């Protein structure tokens, strides 16, 4: 996509503003570093942002750290613990986290004038900070508002060595001796996952998976992760299904740095048993058109996360003007203004009640969906994310400058 293609959605003035900001970064190399090139929201965001930064003339790079199964098992524990779950992380595992990456970190080529490190997996790269003058940013995409104190203390010792930290929501901010920036994630409205599809394409995907387009469809699109609570979604659906005709779709896959996905998928299949109205779909990474069609073909989209960094599947559904039922955790309340852009819930009973309300009142659902789409247009599209990136890069790279817009 070209930058001008976004003008009909966000206005030409926003595009010109981005170009103006980007000129201030001429000659600056920005290197993003994370733990996976596919699967999960971070990789998906970078896949869209990097080419657009290039179009704006910003020399943006993307590097991925490598780890073995044990490393990713440990970082999954970190992930869950930082979200507030109880995890038993041993001293040996903390040590392995550091030692297993020591050689890989030493071999990684640092190309950027600004180094943007994403999430806990590569956080210890900051130990190379003194090699040559660079600006280091740590970007946290997960909810660390109530973390396990021991794991957070371990991660914090590295975070405070960065020039600044970037969080997705105000509630995620921590007591740190370094500057903190707010940068909500975003979706690309012109991507395969979010562009408007012809009705025939939607019907073809529904038919492929045996989903009846004539009956109400409740859908959750997520990795098979316990924090997404797919079993809780099934429980809520079963409560609704006792009195209202509907189908449930649980669709998603895993990420290369998530070793638990297969176990969770097995648990979900076992809980669903052979229920003919529950469709459990494993969608390969890159099947964006199918995900898009499933969301567009849905009557209601649900996101019953127990913890959530931001919840881009909520953003995607709102952009498609779908009524969304979601748990009031993490960054979801930034997107859903309860009873105006969607319905916020707590627990299985709350989710079931909200689903019944929307199934019984389709006009109310359409009203919520239209409000949700406009909320995303103004706050969570990739053009706003690009502006945030450019401003943070300018702020971190030119201490003391006044930036004139």
N, C-alpha and C positions, 0 to 999 in steps of 0.2 A: 504494500500500500504506500501511496505517496502522502506527504503531509497535507496537501491541499484537499485530499479526499475526505478529511475530517471537518473541513470548513462548513459543509451543510449541516453538520450535527452540532458543532460547538461555536461556529462563527469564525469568519476570516480574521478578526482582530486577535483571537486567541492564538492562531497560527503565527501571525506576525510577531506577537509577543514572545513566543518560543524562539523564533529565529533571532530576535534581538538579544535575548538572554544568551543564546548559544554562541554568539560572536564573542562574548566576553571570555569564553573558554578555549579560544583558538590556541592550538599548540599544547593543550593539556591532555594528557593520557589518563583515562579513568579505567581502572581494572576492577571488575566484579569477581568475587571468589565465593563459591558455594560448594555443596557436597553432592549435587546430582544435576545432570543435564536434562533429565526427563522425569516426569511425575511430580505432582505437588505444585503448589501455587508459586513458589519462588522461581522454579525453572520456567514455568509458564509465563510469568511476568517478564523475566529477562529475555525470553525468546521474542517477545514483542517489543520491549523497550530498546534493546541494543540496536536493531536495524533503524529505528526511528531516530535515535541519537545520532547514528551515522548520517542520516539524511540531513540532520540539522548541522552537520559539520563537527560533531564531537567525536573524538577518537576514543570510543568506548570498547573495552575488551571484556572477555568472559573466560575465566579459568575454573576448572572443577578439581577439587582434591580427590584423591583415591584412598580407599580404606578397605580392609578385609571384613569378613562377616562379624568377627568379634568387635571390631571398632564400631560398626553400625549398630550392633546389639547394645553396646554401651551408650552410644549417643541417643538411641531410642529411649533408654532409661532416663538420660538427661532431659530429653524432650518432655516425657511424661512428668518427671519431677518438677521441671520448671513451670509446667501447667498446674502444679499443685497436687499431683497424685503421689501416693506413697510408693517409693522405690528403694530397694535395698542396693545401694551402690557401694561396693567395697573399696578399700584403699588400693587394692590390687587393680581394680578397674579404673580408678582415677589414674594410676600409674601407667596402665596400658594405653589409655587414651592419649597420654603425652608421648610415651616411648614409641608407639606404633606409627605416629605421624612425624617423628623427629627427622628421619631421613627424607621422607616425602616432602616435608615442608622445606628442607634444606635444598632439595632439587628443584622446587617450583620456581619458575622464572617470574620475578616481580617486575612488571613492565610499566606500572602506573605511577603517575605523579600523585594521584589520589587512589588509594586502595580501599575498596568497599567490600568488607567481609560480611557475609550473610549467615546469621544464626550460630548456634554453639559449635557445630562440627569443626569449622576452621578457625575458631576464635583464638587458638594458641599461636596462630601465624604472627601475631603481634610481637613475638619474641625476636622477629627479624627487623623490628622497627628501626634499629640504629644503623642498618647497613648503608643507607644513604638518605638524604632528605626526602621525605614523602609525607603526605597527609593520610592518616588512617581513620576510617569510619567503621563502626560496627552497626550493622543493620539487623535488628531483632524482629522477626516476623511472628513470634509466638507470644502468648499471653503470659507475662511474668509478674502479674499483679499480686499473686499469692504463691510464690515458689517454695519448694522445699529449701529450707535455709542452708543446708549443707551443700547441696549441688549449686545453689545460687552463689554462695560464698566462693566456691571453687571457680565458677565462670566469671564472677565479678572481679577477681584478682587480675584477670586478663583484660576485661572490658575497660577498667579504669586506666589502662595504659594507652587507650585510643584517644584521638583528639576529640571525638564526639560519638554519641550513640543516637540511633534513629529508631523510633518505635511507631507502631501502627495506630495506637490509640492513647489518649491522655492517661487513662487508668493503668496503662502498662508501665508508665515511667517509674523509675526507682531512685532512691537516694544515691546519687553518684557525684563525684567531684569534677565531672566533665560536662560540657554542654550537651543538651538533649534536644532532638528535633522530632516533630510529628510528621509522619508521612503515611497516609492511608494507602493501601494497595489499590489496584484499579483493574478494569477489564478493557479490552480493545473492542469497540463496537463493530469494527469491520473485519474481525477475525472469523475464521470458519465456525468457531464456537458461538459467536454472538450475532452474526449477520442474520437478517431476516431470510427465512427459507420458504420456497414455494410449498403450498399445501401438499402437493404430490410427493415431495421429498420427505415430509414429516410422516405421511401415511405409509410410505415405503418402509421406513425404519420401524414404525410400530408393527407393521405386518411381519417384518423379518423376525421380531422377537415374540410374536404371538400375542400382542397387546391389542385389545379391542378398542378402537377409537370412538365407539359409540357409547362407551360407559366411562364414568369418572375415573381419572388416573391420578394417583398421589405418588409423587416421585421424590426420592432423595438421591442426589448425585454426590458421591464422596468416595475417597479411599476407604477400603475395608480396614478400619481403625477403630479400636474400642472407644476412643475419645469422640468418635462420630456417632456412637451408640446405635448402630443398625438394629441390634436386638430390641432396643427400646422403641424404635420405629415400628417394628413388627408388632410389638405389644399394643401400641396405640392404634395401629391399623386394625387389629383383631377386635378391639373395643368398638371402633367405628363400624366395622363390617357386620356386627351383630344386628344393626338396625338400618344400615344404609348400603346400597349397592356401590361398590368401588373396587379398584384394583390398586396394588402397590408395586412400584418399581424401585428396586435398590440397585443402582448401577454405579460402577467405578472400577478401580484397579488398585495398584500399589505404586510405590516409588522405590527406586533402586537403593535408597538408604533407609528403607523401612522393612525390617525382617519379620514383623509380626503379621503382615497382610494375609498370608496364606492361612494362618491359624484362625484369624478372625473370620475370614471367608468361610472356613469350615464350620465355625460356630453358627454363623448366620444361616447356612444351608441346613444345618441340623435343626435349628429353631423353626425354620419355615416349613420343614418336612416336605410334604407333597401338596401344599396348599395351591390350588389351581389359579388363585388370583394374586399370588405373590410371585413376581418375576425378579430373580436375582441374576444380574447381568454383569459379567466381567468384560469390561470394555478396554481394549488395548490402548496404551498410550498413543496419542496422535489421532484417535478416532473422534476428532472434534465435531465433525458434521453430525455424527450419530448422537453425541451428547446434546448438541444443539437441538436436534429433532426431538429427542426425548423430553427436553425441557419445554419446547414450544408445543408439543403435543399433550402436555400435562394439564390437568385441571387445577391442581395445587402442587406447589413445591414445598417440601419440608426439609429442615436442617436441624435435627435434634442433637446437636453436639453437646457433650458434657463440658468440654473446654474448646476454645476456638481462638486462633490467632486473629483472623479477620472474617473468613468465610466467603471466599470469592464465588462459591456456588450460589450463595444468597444474592450477590451482586448480579450474577448472570441471570438468575430467575427474575429479579426485579426489572432488569433491562428489557426482558421479554414480556413485561407487563403481566406477570403471573402473580396471583396472590400467594404469599409466602408465610408459612408457619415456622418459627424458629425459636430456639432456646435463647434466653436473654443472657448470653455469656460472651466474653471476649469482645471482639469488634462488631458483633452482630447488632447491638443496640445503636451503633453509629449509623447503620443502614436502615434499620427498621424503627420507625417512630410508631409505637404501638397504636393500633387501630387507625392509623393514617397511611402508612406505607406497607403495612403487614401486621401480623399478629405475633407478639412475643409471649412465650409460654415457659412454664417450669414443670418438669416431670412428665411422665407418661399420661396421667389423667388430664393435665392441662393441654397437652398436644392433641389428645383425642377430642376434647371439648372444642378446640379451635377448628379442627378438621371438620367436625360435624357442623359447626356454625357456617363455615364457608360452603360446604356441600349443600346446605339448606338455603343459602342466600347467594346465588351466583352473581347477582347484580352488585352486591357489596364486594365480592371478590374482584370483579372487574374494576370497580372504583379504586380499591386498594392497589391493584396492579398498575393502573395508570399513574397514580401518585408515586408509586415506587419507581417507575421508569423515569419520571422527571427528577426524582431525588438523585438517581444515579447519573443522569445527564449532567447535573450541576456539580456533582461531588466526586464521582468515582470512575470517570473515564480516563483513558490513558493520557490524554492531553494534559489533564490536571496533574497527573503523576509525573509527566515529563517536566512540567514547570517546577514541581517540588524538587526533583532531582537536580535540575540546573541551579536552583537557588541554594540548595545545600552544598553543591560543589563549589559555587562561588563563595559561599560563606566560609567553608573550611579552607579554601585555597587562597583566599585574599583577606586575611585577618586585618581588620581596621579599615577596609574599603567601605565606601557607601555605594550601594548598588542602585542605580537609577533605572527605573522601568519606563 
